[in-house]
Amino acid sequence: MNIQNNIEQKLLAHFDPAHLEVTNESFMHNVPAGSETHFKVVLVTPKFSGERLINRHRSVNAVLKEELADQIHALALHTYTDAEWQNLYGNSPNSPNCLGGMRQAVS
């Protein structure tokens, strides 16, 4: 199993999230192709209710302590309660505006 899958499975098991995104952002850094060293996690769970941001991050770091010890170089955490997520994004995040890259020439 790869590191991204390990992260996903551990977070799913521990937090029972309403929403989870684990994105490998290693390609954006100076690492060999195919690396799994830099990740972004978006985690929405009622377990964060009443918790300060630092405690949310500490709880995620505790679940991923083995990966953080020797496999993950950077972990960007975006942690929300269900209500915070709804206030920010509604049912899902907005897609970015189209920049017109696929625009066909009109004759």
C-alpha positions as CSV (number, residue, x, y, z in Angstrom):
1,M,0.0,0.0,0.0
2,N,1.3,3.5,-0.8
3,I,1.7,6.3,1.7
4,Q,-1.4,8.3,0.4
5,N,-3.6,5.2,0.9
6,N,-2.2,4.7,4.4
7,I,-3.0,8.3,5.2
8,E,-6.6,7.9,3.9
9,Q,-7.2,4.6,5.7
10,K,-5.9,5.8,9.0
11,L,-7.9,9.1,8.9
12,L,-11.1,7.3,7.8
13,A,-10.8,4.8,10.6
14,H,-10.0,7.3,13.3
15,F,-12.1,10.3,12.4
16,D,-15.1,8.9,10.5
17,P,-15.1,12.0,8.4
18,A,-18.0,13.6,6.6
19,H,-15.4,14.7,4.0
20,L,-11.8,13.7,3.4
21,E,-9.4,14.7,0.6
22,V,-5.8,13.5,0.6
23,T,-3.7,15.1,-2.2
24,N,-0.2,14.2,-3.0
25,E,1.5,17.5,-3.8
26,S,5.0,16.1,-4.1
27,F,5.1,16.9,-7.8
28,M,5.1,20.6,-6.8
29,H,8.5,20.2,-5.0
30,N,12.0,19.3,-5.8
31,V,11.7,15.6,-5.3
32,P,12.0,12.6,-7.7
33,A,9.0,11.8,-9.9
34,G,6.5,9.5,-8.2
35,S,7.5,10.7,-4.7
36,E,5.1,10.7,-1.8
37,T,6.6,13.2,0.6
38,H,4.3,16.3,0.5
39,F,0.5,16.0,1.2
40,K,-2.5,18.2,1.7
41,V,-5.3,16.9,3.8
42,V,-8.8,18.4,4.0
43,L,-10.7,16.7,6.9
44,V,-14.2,17.4,8.0
45,T,-15.5,15.7,11.1
46,P,-17.8,16.3,14.0
47,K,-14.9,15.2,16.2
48,F,-13.4,18.6,15.8
49,S,-16.4,20.4,17.5
50,G,-15.1,22.5,20.3
51,E,-11.5,21.9,19.4
52,R,-9.0,24.6,18.7
53,L,-7.1,24.5,15.5
54,I,-3.8,23.4,17.2
55,N,-5.6,20.5,18.9
56,R,-7.1,19.4,15.6
57,H,-3.7,19.4,14.0
58,R,-2.2,17.5,16.9
59,S,-4.8,14.8,16.7
60,V,-4.2,14.3,13.0
61,N,-0.4,14.3,13.6
62,A,-0.8,11.7,16.3
63,V,-2.8,9.4,14.0
64,L,-0.1,9.8,11.3
65,K,2.9,9.7,13.6
66,E,4.6,6.7,11.9
67,E,4.3,8.4,8.5
68,L,5.5,11.7,9.8
69,A,8.5,10.1,11.5
70,D,10.2,9.0,8.3
71,Q,8.0,9.2,5.2
72,I,6.2,12.5,5.0
73,H,8.3,15.7,4.7
74,A,5.3,18.2,4.6
75,L,1.7,17.9,5.6
76,A,-0.7,20.8,5.0
77,L,-3.8,20.4,7.2
78,H,-7.2,22.0,6.6
79,T,-9.5,20.8,9.4
80,Y,-13.1,21.7,9.8
81,T,-16.3,20.8,11.7
82,D,-19.3,20.0,9.6
83,A,-20.8,23.4,10.4
84,E,-17.6,25.2,9.4
85,W,-17.4,23.3,6.1
86,Q,-21.1,24.1,5.3
87,N,-20.5,27.8,6.1
88,L,-17.5,27.9,3.8
89,Y,-18.6,25.6,0.9
90,G,-22.2,24.5,1.3
91,N,-22.4,20.9,0.2
92,S,-19.1,21.0,-1.8
93,P,-16.4,23.4,-2.6
94,N,-16.9,25.7,-5.6
95,S,-15.0,24.7,-8.8
96,P,-12.6,27.3,-10.1
97,N,-13.6,29.7,-12.8
98,C,-12.9,28.5,-16.4
99,L,-10.0,30.3,-18.0
100,G,-11.2,29.4,-21.5
101,G,-8.4,27.0,-22.3
102,M,-10.6,24.8,-24.4
103,R,-12.4,27.6,-26.3
104,Q,-13.1,26.7,-29.9
105,A,-12.6,29.4,-32.6
106,V,-16.0,30.7,-33.8
107,S,-16.3,30.9,-37.6
